[in-house]
């Protein structure tokens, strides 16, 4: 009979929600250097948050190897029996690390908003969110550690100990999870108040507001995680029921990191858009046409793109395309009766358009020849 095992699912999902935020953070740091800006407090805090997320995922991976994700009764009958206390020790340490890391990821976005708010009540609100959220979440992490004396009894139930009521600790954890989700909602809504007062087009306001409100997904994940917290009371099969809770704890932190970092990638998107415009603008159209009025020849060359580096010259004039056969036929018809040659004046007009540092420029060069 196959053993019901949630471990592989927990491991795979947790590493996915850990690696994806890493990519986003790397792009965030790259964008900072791209625009010549130094890393701020919010950047360092979100980097620390990811480091804690990676540690948490590694600890849960070790716990899975020791039996997490399987039913307790199956672990006790495995040859040899799984080391359940070791698995739960990794879980407890991981929970503490995850709570701190998750709280830091939300704090980083609050620091980002502090740099752009101007009204006093907004600053007071943000500091209230930062202080109260860190206090509640850190107390939750602390209660998990000190709920039993000695501490080893938290993961090894065979050790005689004096412990707090399990329901009381878990009820506070539920309150902390719900409060964290509520703060996510507030941090997601506040940018709309800030952006809507700016002098810009409505479409741009909506775009920026949506980009800075992605924390709503972190709030949803926080509430989903909180819904699994009552499973911690199922100590008779804790190795199986804890899986979904631990998974969603990682997802909450990962989604928060992504949500607070995506608005910083605007510089990269602008660079990619400029590169695309450069590529599409490299098409050349060359024409050679004799006007019906006075034999004026117009050669039009259209060039576009973004110049890189410091260029002092305004453009590069390309050689004009010639058509000797047409010139000969025109000149033969223009022979004078006395044998002298009449010349037709040829005017070559070259129009060059280019994009320098995002500014479109056009230049015409007139070349007269006989």
C-alpha positions as CSV (number, residue, x, y, z in Angstrom):
1,X,0.0,0.0,0.0
2,X,1.4,3.4,-1.0
3,X,2.1,5.8,1.7
4,X,0.3,9.2,1.5
5,X,3.2,11.7,1.3
6,X,2.8,15.5,1.0
7,X,6.5,16.0,1.3
8,X,7.5,16.2,-2.4
9,X,4.7,18.7,-3.1
10,X,5.8,20.9,-0.1
11,X,9.4,20.9,-1.2
12,X,8.8,21.7,-4.9
13,X,6.3,24.5,-4.2
14,X,8.5,26.1,-1.5
15,X,11.6,26.1,-3.7
16,X,9.6,27.7,-6.6
17,X,8.3,30.5,-4.4
18,X,11.9,31.0,-3.2
19,X,13.7,31.0,-6.5
20,X,11.3,33.3,-8.4
21,X,11.6,36.1,-5.8
22,X,15.4,35.8,-6.1
23,X,15.2,36.5,-9.8
24,X,13.0,39.5,-9.1
25,X,15.3,40.9,-6.5
26,X,18.3,40.5,-8.8
27,X,16.4,42.5,-11.4
28,X,15.5,45.1,-8.8
29,X,19.1,45.6,-7.8
30,X,20.2,45.7,-11.5
31,X,17.6,48.5,-12.1
32,X,19.0,50.5,-9.2
33,X,22.5,50.4,-10.8
34,X,20.9,51.0,-14.2
35,X,19.6,54.4,-13.1
36,X,22.6,55.2,-11.0
37,X,20.9,54.9,-7.7
38,X,22.2,53.4,-4.4
39,X,20.4,50.7,-2.5
40,X,18.1,52.1,0.1
41,X,16.9,50.7,3.4
42,X,13.9,49.1,1.7
43,X,16.2,47.2,-0.7
44,X,18.4,45.8,2.1
45,X,15.4,44.8,4.1
46,X,13.8,42.9,1.3
47,X,17.2,41.2,0.5
48,X,17.4,40.1,4.2
49,X,13.8,38.9,4.0
50,X,14.7,36.7,1.0
51,X,17.7,35.3,2.9
52,X,15.4,34.2,5.7
53,X,13.0,32.7,3.2
54,X,15.8,30.6,1.7
55,X,16.9,29.5,5.2
56,X,13.3,28.6,6.0
57,X,12.9,26.6,2.8
58,X,16.1,24.7,3.4
59,X,15.0,23.8,7.0
60,X,11.6,22.5,5.8
61,X,13.4,20.5,3.1
62,X,15.5,18.8,5.8
63,X,12.3,18.2,7.8
64,X,10.7,16.5,4.8
65,X,13.7,14.2,4.6
66,X,13.0,13.3,8.2
67,X,9.4,12.5,7.6
68,X,7.4,15.7,7.3
69,X,4.5,15.3,5.0
70,X,3.7,11.7,5.9
71,X,1.2,10.4,8.4
72,X,2.6,9.9,11.9
73,X,1.5,6.3,12.1
74,X,3.3,5.5,8.9
75,X,6.5,7.1,10.2
76,X,6.4,5.0,13.3
77,X,6.2,1.8,11.3
78,X,9.0,2.6,8.9
79,X,12.1,0.4,9.0
80,X,13.9,2.1,10.7
81,X,11.5,4.5,12.3
82,X,11.7,8.1,11.1
83,X,13.3,10.7,13.4
84,X,10.1,12.7,14.1
85,X,11.6,14.9,16.8
86,X,14.3,16.0,14.4
87,X,11.7,16.8,11.8
88,X,9.6,18.9,14.2
89,X,12.8,20.7,15.4
90,X,13.4,21.8,11.9
91,X,9.8,22.9,11.6
92,X,9.9,25.0,14.8
93,X,13.1,26.8,13.8
94,X,11.7,27.3,10.3
95,X,8.5,28.8,11.7
96,X,10.4,31.4,13.7
97,X,12.6,32.3,10.7
98,X,9.6,32.4,8.4
99,X,7.6,34.8,10.6
100,X,10.5,37.2,10.9
101,X,11.2,37.1,7.2
102,X,7.6,37.6,6.2
103,X,7.3,40.6,8.5
104,X,10.5,42.1,7.0
105,X,9.2,41.8,3.5
106,X,6.1,43.8,4.4
107,X,8.2,46.3,6.3
108,X,10.4,46.9,3.3
109,X,7.4,48.2,1.3
110,X,6.3,50.4,4.2
111,X,9.8,52.0,4.0
112,X,9.4,52.5,0.3
113,X,6.1,54.3,0.8
114,X,7.7,56.5,3.6
115,X,10.0,57.9,0.9
116,X,7.2,59.2,-1.2
117,X,4.4,60.2,1.2
118,X,4.2,63.9,2.0
119,X,1.2,64.2,4.4
120,X,1.8,63.8,8.1
121,X,-1.1,61.4,8.7
122,X,0.3,59.1,6.0
123,X,3.7,58.9,7.7
124,X,2.0,58.3,11.1
125,X,-0.1,55.5,9.6
126,X,3.0,53.8,8.0
127,X,5.0,54.0,11.2
128,X,2.0,52.5,13.1
129,X,1.8,49.6,10.6
130,X,5.6,49.0,10.9
131,X,5.7,49.0,14.7
132,X,2.5,47.2,15.4
133,X,3.0,44.5,12.7
134,X,6.6,43.8,13.8
135,X,5.5,43.7,17.5
136,X,2.6,41.2,16.8
137,X,4.6,39.0,14.5
138,X,7.7,38.9,16.7
139,X,5.6,38.0,19.7
140,X,4.1,35.2,17.7
141,X,7.5,33.8,16.9
142,X,8.6,34.2,20.5
143,X,5.6,32.4,21.9
144,X,6.4,29.4,19.6
145,X,9.8,29.1,21.2
146,X,9.0,29.7,24.9
147,X,5.7,27.9,25.1
148,X,7.4,24.9,26.7
149,X,10.1,24.6,29.3
150,X,12.6,23.1,28.5
151,X,12.6,24.3,24.9
152,X,13.4,20.8,23.7
153,X,10.0,19.7,24.6
154,X,8.6,21.7,21.8
155,X,9.7,19.1,19.3
156,X,10.3,16.0,21.5
157,X,7.1,15.1,23.4
158,X,8.9,12.4,25.4
159,X,10.6,15.0,27.5
160,X,8.7,16.0,30.7
161,X,7.9,19.7,30.5
162,X,5.6,22.5,31.5
163,X,3.9,24.0,28.5
164,X,1.3,26.7,27.8
165,X,-2.1,25.5,26.4
166,X,-1.6,24.7,22.8
167,X,-4.9,26.3,21.8
168,X,-3.9,29.6,23.3
169,X,-0.6,29.8,21.4
170,X,-2.3,28.8,18.1
171,X,-5.1,31.3,18.7
172,X,-2.6,34.1,19.0
173,X,-0.9,32.8,15.8
174,X,-4.3,33.1,14.0
175,X,-4.7,36.6,15.3
176,X,-1.2,37.5,14.1
177,X,-1.9,36.0,10.7
178,X,-5.1,37.9,10.2
179,X,-3.5,41.1,11.4
180,X,-0.7,40.6,8.9
181,X,-3.2,40.2,6.1
182,X,-5.0,43.3,7.1
183,X,-1.8,45.3,7.1
184,X,-1.2,44.0,3.6
185,X,-4.5,45.4,2.5
186,X,-3.8,48.8,4.0
187,X,-0.3,48.9,2.3
188,X,-1.9,48.0,-1.0
189,X,-4.6,50.7,-0.8
190,X,-2.4,53.6,0.5
191,X,-0.6,54.1,-2.8
192,X,-3.9,55.0,-4.5
193,X,-4.3,57.9,-2.2
194,X,-0.7,59.0,-2.9
195,X,-0.8,58.5,-6.7
196,X,-4.2,60.1,-7.3
197,X,-3.0,63.5,-6.1
198,X,-0.2,63.6,-8.6
199,X,-0.3,65.7,-11.7
200,X,-0.4,63.1,-14.4
201,X,-2.7,61.4,-16.8
202,X,-5.5,59.2,-15.3
203,X,-4.2,56.2,-17.3
204,X,-0.8,56.6,-15.8
205,X,-2.2,57.0,-12.3
206,X,-4.1,53.7,-12.7
207,X,-1.0,51.9,-14.0
208,X,1.2,53.1,-11.2
209,X,-1.5,52.4,-8.6
210,X,-2.0,48.8,-9.8
211,X,1.8,48.2,-9.8
212,X,2.1,49.4,-6.3
213,X,-1.0,47.5,-5.1
214,X,0.2,44.0,-5.9
215,X,0.5,43.4,-2.2
216,X,-3.1,42.4,-2.4
217,X,-2.0,39.0,-3.5
218,X,0.2,38.8,-0.4
219,X,-2.8,39.6,1.7
220,X,-4.8,36.8,0.1
221,X,-1.9,34.3,0.8
222,X,-1.8,35.5,4.4
223,X,-5.4,34.7,4.9
224,X,-5.1,31.3,3.2
225,X,-2.1,30.5,5.5
226,X,-4.1,31.6,8.5
227,X,-6.9,29.3,7.6
228,X,-4.5,26.3,8.0
229,X,-3.3,27.4,11.4
230,X,-5.9,25.4,13.3
231,X,-4.3,22.3,11.9
232,X,-1.5,22.8,14.4
233,X,-3.9,21.6,17.1
234,X,-4.0,18.2,15.4
235,X,-1.0,16.9,17.2
236,X,-2.0,13.3,16.7
237,X,-0.9,13.7,13.0
238,X,1.1,16.9,13.0
239,X,3.7,15.7,10.5
240,X,1.0,15.4,7.8
241,X,-1.3,18.3,8.6
242,X,1.5,20.9,9.0
243,X,2.5,20.6,5.3
244,X,0.0,23.0,3.8
245,X,0.6,25.6,6.5
246,X,4.3,25.6,6.0
247,X,3.9,25.8,2.2
248,X,1.6,28.8,2.4
249,X,3.9,30.5,4.9
250,X,6.6,30.4,2.2
251,X,4.2,31.5,-0.5
252,X,3.2,34.6,1.6
253,X,6.8,35.8,1.9
254,X,7.6,35.0,-1.7
255,X,4.6,36.8,-3.1
256,X,5.3,39.8,-0.8
257,X,8.8,40.1,-2.1
258,X,7.7,39.9,-5.7
259,X,4.9,42.4,-5.1
260,X,7.1,45.0,-3.4
261,X,9.9,44.6,-6.0
262,X,8.0,44.7,-9.3
263,X,7.4,48.5,-9.2
264,X,11.1,49.0,-9.1
265,X,11.6,47.3,-12.5
266,X,10.2,50.2,-14.4
267,X,13.7,51.3,-15.5
268,X,14.4,47.9,-17.0
269,X,11.1,48.0,-18.9
270,X,11.9,51.5,-20.2
271,X,15.3,50.2,-21.4
272,X,13.8,47.2,-23.2
273,X,11.2,49.4,-24.8
274,X,13.9,51.8,-26.1
275,X,15.8,48.8,-27.4
276,X,12.8,47.5,-29.3
277,X,12.2,51.0,-30.8
278,X,15.8,51.0,-31.9
279,X,15.5,47.7,-33.6
280,X,12.2,48.6,-35.4
281,X,13.7,52.0,-36.5
282,X,16.7,50.5,-38.3
283,X,14.8,49.9,-41.5
284,X,16.0,52.0,-44.3
285,X,14.1,53.3,-47.3
286,X,16.1,54.6,-50.3
287,X,14.3,56.4,-53.1
288,X,15.5,58.0,-56.3
289,X,12.9,60.0,-58.2
290,X,13.1,62.6,-60.9
291,X,10.7,65.4,-60.3
292,X,8.6,66.6,-63.3
293,X,9.3,70.3,-62.8
294,X,13.0,70.9,-62.8
295,X,15.0,67.7,-62.7
296,X,15.3,67.7,-58.9
297,X,16.4,64.4,-57.5
298,X,15.4,63.5,-53.9
299,X,17.2,60.8,-52.0
300,X,15.5,60.1,-48.7
301,X,17.2,58.0,-46.0
302,X,15.4,57.3,-42.8
303,X,17.3,56.0,-39.8
304,X,16.3,55.5,-36.2
305,X,17.7,54.2,-33.0
306,X,19.2,55.0,-29.6
307,X,22.8,56.2,-29.6
308,X,25.0,54.9,-26.8
309,X,28.0,56.8,-25.6
310,X,29.0,60.4,-26.0
311,X,28.6,61.4,-29.6
312,X,29.4,65.0,-30.7
313,X,28.5,64.5,-34.3
314,X,24.8,64.9,-35.1
315,X,24.6,62.1,-37.7
316,X,26.3,60.1,-40.3
317,X,25.7,60.9,-44.0
318,X,25.4,57.8,-46.1
319,X,26.6,57.8,-49.8
320,X,23.8,58.8,-52.2
321,X,22.7,56.1,-54.6
322,X,23.3,57.0,-58.2
323,X,21.7,56.0,-61.5
324,X,24.1,56.6,-64.4
325,X,21.8,55.5,-67.1
326,X,19.1,58.0,-66.2
327,X,21.7,60.8,-66.1
328,X,23.0,59.9,-69.5
329,X,19.6,60.0,-71.1
330,X,18.8,63.3,-69.6
331,X,22.1,64.8,-70.7
332,X,21.9,63.6,-74.3
333,X,18.5,65.3,-74.7
334,X,20.0,68.5,-73.4
335,X,22.7,68.9,-76.0
336,X,22.7,72.4,-77.6
337,X,22.6,73.0,-81.3
338,X,26.1,74.5,-81.4
339,X,27.7,71.5,-79.9
340,X,28.0,72.9,-76.5
341,X,26.7,70.9,-73.6
342,X,24.0,72.1,-71.3
343,X,24.2,70.8,-67.8
344,X,21.4,69.8,-65.5
345,X,21.8,70.8,-61.9
346,X,21.3,67.8,-59.6
347,X,20.3,68.4,-56.0
348,X,20.7,65.5,-53.6
349,X,18.7,66.0,-50.4
350,X,19.5,63.5,-47.6
351,X,17.2,63.4,-44.6
352,X,18.5,61.6,-41.5
353,X,16.3,60.9,-38.5
354,X,17.7,59.5,-35.3
355,X,16.9,59.1,-31.7
356,X,19.5,60.4,-29.2
357,X,18.8,59.8,-25.5
358,X,15.1,59.4,-26.2
359,X,14.8,62.7,-28.2
360,X,13.9,62.4,-31.9
361,X,16.0,64.6,-34.2
362,X,16.0,65.2,-37.9
363,X,18.6,66.7,-40.1
364,X,18.7,67.5,-43.8
365,X,21.8,67.9,-45.9
366,X,21.7,69.5,-49.3
367,X,24.4,68.5,-51.8
368,X,24.5,70.3,-55.1
369,X,26.5,68.9,-58.1
370,X,26.7,69.4,-61.8
